[in-house]
Amino acid sequence: MSFELILPFMRPIEPLLLDENVSEIMGNPNSTWYAERQGRMERQLHVAFDSGSLRTGLEVIANNLGKRLDEDNPLLNAQLPDGSRLCAYIPPAVKPAPGLTIRKFTSRHFTVDDLIAHGSLTAQLAGFLQGLVRTGKTLLISGGTGTGKTTLLNVLAQAIPDDERIVTIEDTAELLIRKPNIVGFECQTDTYKQPVTFDDLLKTSLRCRPDRIILGEVRGTEARTLLDSFNTGHSGSLATIHANSAAKALRRFANLVLRSHQQTTYEDVEAETAEAVDYVVHIERQPGRRFVHEVLRLDDYDRRTQQFQMEYVYRADERSATEAIPC
């Protein structure tokens, strides 16, 4: 990884920055430090910073990125040159000292075999999910923060046939989809220039003649546009969404659509969702592992009962990600 921009100011965490098994580094305002290594949170007792030096370093990093970090602007969200994400916060937003979180970007290209080896899913389930993508089913991938939604999305997208045109839209570019006909858009919201939002890029993508649209995360007004795209000839698309279960992901998606289109009814939105989304793949995280917990097939929507008609086609045994409960 390339951290030339921040290493001069971050020597105490240099080993963590260079350790490819570390995915996140967290420095708290109370001067404690933690790292997530292969899914486990570990306290870093050997890491220590002088709070004044840390603040100076963070201010220099902000300046080098064309941003500001001071008492009037105490929060910094930035993408580092290698793609990693830096979130820094200083007093008065926090006390008594500065803090930061670095979510590291890895250039490693994970394959479906890697996920099987790590126990994230079974070979049989992998083949099933790849088949869904290959044949043009629309999938939502749900899960909490740090569960591996983007990694799974990236792996499954490799099953899209090479003769199809793909458009990806992300907040921060993380996908590494190796396909010949692909356009990758990245939002520009944290900038002094005119912001370019998810919804802006999604509307633009519809003019780029996509066969598949891949949205890094559904989280706002773009949900309405995305649902429209699903129902107007762009089936087979993929997106991630934050949710605590596959069923709750459908409810959250519908709620996001309603936020930007309150003239319609909740029942109409859920009925549209049932027409557009074929499957929801939900990922869970437990200490030391991330795994596909359930796969939900969405069949229809019953307006009378106001309920989705759905069936769980896969559920992992809580004891082992490699054992499936028959559905």
QUIFENNOR-V997165 format. One line per field, one symbol per residue. ss: DSSP state (H for helix, E for strand, L for the rest). burial: + if it has 9 or more other ideal C-beta (glycine too) atoms within 8 Angstrom, else -. A space follows every 10 residues. Layout:
ss: ???
burial: ???
This chain:
ss: LLLHHHHLLL HHHHHHHHLL LEEEEEELLL LLEEEEELLE EEELLLLLLL HHHHHHHHHH HHHHLLLLLE LLELEEEEEL LLLLEEEEEL LLLLLLLLEE EEELLLLLLL LHHHHHHLLL LLHHHHHHHH HHHHLLLLEE EEELLLLLHH HHHHHHHLLL LLLLLEEEEE LLLLLLLLLL LEEEEELELL LLLLLELHHH HHHHHLLLLL LEEEEEEELL LHHHHHHHHH LLLLLLLEEE EELLLHHHHH HHHHHHHHHL LLLLLHHHHH HHHHHHLLEE EEEEEELLEE EEEEEEEEEE EELLLLEEEE EEEEEEELLE EEEEELL
burial: +-+-+++-++ --++-++-+- -++++++++- +-+++++-+- ---+--+-+- +-++++++++ +++-+-+-+- --++++-+-+ -+++++++++ +--+--++++ +++++----- -+-+++--++ ++--++-+++ ++++--++++ ++++-+++++ ++++++++++ ---+++++++ -+-++-+-+- -++++++--- ------+++- ++++++-+-+ -+++++++++ +++++++-++ ---+++++++ +++-++++++ ++++-+++++ +-----+-++ ++++-+++++ +++++---++ ++-+++++-- ++-----+++ -++++++--- +--+---
